[in-house]
Amino acid sequence: MRRSVVVGAVAAALVAAGVTSAVVRPETQPTASSTCYGSYSCPPAVLGYDLVSSSGTVYTFSNPSYGSIKNPAAPVVGMAVTSSGGYYVTTTKGNVYTRGGAPWYGSTAGRKLASKVVGIAVAANGGYYLATDNGTVFAFHAPFYGSRYH
């Protein structure tokens, strides 16, 4: 079977299962191989991946599981992994849930948003960003560089 057919079938199964976000966990240190010379040219090895469904169920593959989000306040739309291995999960209303020791720095829950939150990303300093479907970015314990409407 062609790889693209397999990938397509897996993607269709994930969508049918309600998976809304997938995260690949890179290894923090590059691994040596016969084609890798020095840490700057080595791609990181992948330790595993995580999936989260719109209902908050977290599926981990080759990673420790820190649990799912029970009864999230809104549909879950994103997941981001910290450098220490914990993770953040966010909803369309901007609720941020933490697992595995990921620090909580705030959320947009309770604020009247002009549009729905569509994703979350971890900042290099350990904070995180929430992005909305109209281009607004909210920074939490992370440098703010601007956004379309914020």
C-alpha positions in Angstrom: 0.0 0.0 0.0 1.3 3.5 -0.8 2.4 5.6 2.1 0.1 8.5 1.1 -2.9 6.1 1.2 -1.9 4.9 4.7 -1.4 8.4 6.0 -4.8 9.4 4.5 -6.5 6.5 6.1 -4.9 7.3 9.5 -5.9 11.0 9.1 -9.5 10.0 8.3 -9.7 7.7 11.4 -8.3 10.5 13.6 -10.9 13.0 12.3 -13.7 10.4 12.8 -12.5 9.9 16.4 -12.7 13.7 17.0 -8.9 14.3 17.3 -8.3 18.0 17.0 -4.6 18.4 17.7 -1.5 16.3 17.3 1.9 17.0 18.8 5.2 15.3 18.0 7.7 15.3 20.9 11.3 15.8 19.7 14.2 14.5 21.9 15.9 17.4 23.6 19.4 16.3 22.6 20.3 15.3 19.0 21.3 11.7 18.5 24.5 10.7 16.7 24.4 8.7 13.5 26.7 7.9 10.7 25.3 10.8 8.7 25.3 13.4 11.5 28.4 15.5 12.2 28.1 17.8 15.2 25.0 18.7 17.1 24.2 21.7 14.9 23.5 19.5 11.8 21.7 16.7 13.6 17.9 16.6 13.5 16.4 15.7 16.9 15.1 12.2 17.3 11.4 11.8 17.8 10.3 10.4 21.2 6.7 9.9 20.4 3.5 11.8 19.7 0.4 12.9 21.5 -3.2 13.5 20.3 -6.1 15.3 21.9 -9.8 15.0 21.0 -12.3 17.9 21.0 -13.8 16.3 24.2 -10.4 16.6 26.0 -9.3 12.9 25.8 -5.4 12.8 25.5 -3.8 9.9 23.8 -0.1 9.4 24.3 2.2 7.2 22.2 5.6 6.3 23.6 5.3 9.2 26.2 4.1 9.3 29.8 0.4 10.2 30.1 -0.6 12.9 32.6 -4.3 12.4 32.0 -7.1 13.9 29.9 -9.2 17.0 30.5 -12.4 16.0 32.2 -15.5 18.1 31.2 -13.7 21.0 29.4 -15.6 24.3 29.4 -15.6 24.3 25.6 -14.4 22.1 22.7 -10.7 21.4 22.9 -8.8 22.8 19.8 -5.1 22.6 20.7 -2.2 21.0 22.6 1.4 22.0 23.1 4.2 20.2 24.8 6.7 21.8 27.2 10.4 21.2 27.2 10.1 19.3 30.5 7.5 16.9 29.0 4.3 18.3 30.4 1.6 19.7 28.1 -1.0 22.5 27.7 -4.5 22.0 26.3 -6.7 24.8 25.2 -10.4 25.3 24.2 -12.2 27.5 21.8 -13.0 29.9 24.7 -9.3 30.1 25.6 -9.4 27.9 28.7 -5.9 26.6 29.4 -5.4 23.3 31.2 -2.0 22.1 32.3 -0.7 18.5 32.9 2.6 17.0 33.8 4.1 19.9 35.7 3.5 22.5 32.9 3.1 25.9 34.7 -0.2 27.8 34.3 0.3 31.5 33.4 -3.3 32.5 32.6 -6.0 32.2 29.9 -8.6 34.1 28.1 -11.4 32.3 29.9 -14.1 34.7 31.1 -13.0 37.4 28.6 -15.3 38.4 25.7 -13.4 37.3 22.7 -14.1 38.6 19.2 -13.3 35.1 17.7 -12.6 31.6 18.8 -9.2 30.4 20.0 -7.8 27.9 17.4 -4.4 26.9 18.9 -1.7 27.1 21.5 2.1 27.2 21.1 4.9 27.1 23.7 7.3 30.0 23.7 11.1 29.5 23.9 11.1 30.9 27.5 8.5 28.5 28.7 5.4 30.7 28.4 2.7 30.2 25.8 0.7 31.9 23.1 -3.0 31.5 22.2 -4.1 32.3 18.7 -7.6 33.1 17.5 -9.2 32.6 14.1 -9.1 36.3 13.3 -5.4 36.6 13.9 -5.3 37.8 17.5 -2.4 36.5 19.6 -2.4 36.5 23.4 0.9 36.0 25.2 1.1 34.5 28.6 4.5 34.8 30.3 6.0 35.1 26.8 7.3 38.0 24.7 4.5 39.7 22.8 5.5 40.7 19.2 2.1 41.9 18.1 -0.8 40.4 16.3 -3.5 41.4 13.8 -6.1 42.8 16.3 -4.4 42.9 19.7 
